Amino acid sequence: MYPIVSILTELPEALHISLAHYLEQHPDWDQDQVLTAALSLFLLQNGECDRQTTSVCLDTLLKHSA
């Protein structure tokens, strides 16, 4: 669908724990999808309103809304 780039990042432990808890409760999501949704939504809300970012955000969120 979209070209994929791998990143390595450090998270505060509290976010990691919250993410793990969320993923346990929502097995249809995975870590990559949550981070993609969060990052694309952040960018949209903070001025990066290009079509590709909007498309990634909507595709990620709508895929899991059903």
Phi, psi and omega in degrees: 000293177241148173301143183249135175238130180271137176232154175242126181219156176258139178241148170299145183304322180299320178291321179298317179295315179297318178297315179299318179296315179301314182295327175296322182279341184229077185294348178280352176256153169231170185304316181296319180293319179296314181293323177296314179298314182295315182292316180294321177294318176302313181297318178296319182287344184241030167101357179264077190259041178279165185296322182293317178296317178298317180297315179299315181299307182297316179300317182293314182289316183290331178302330185251005182274346182282000000 
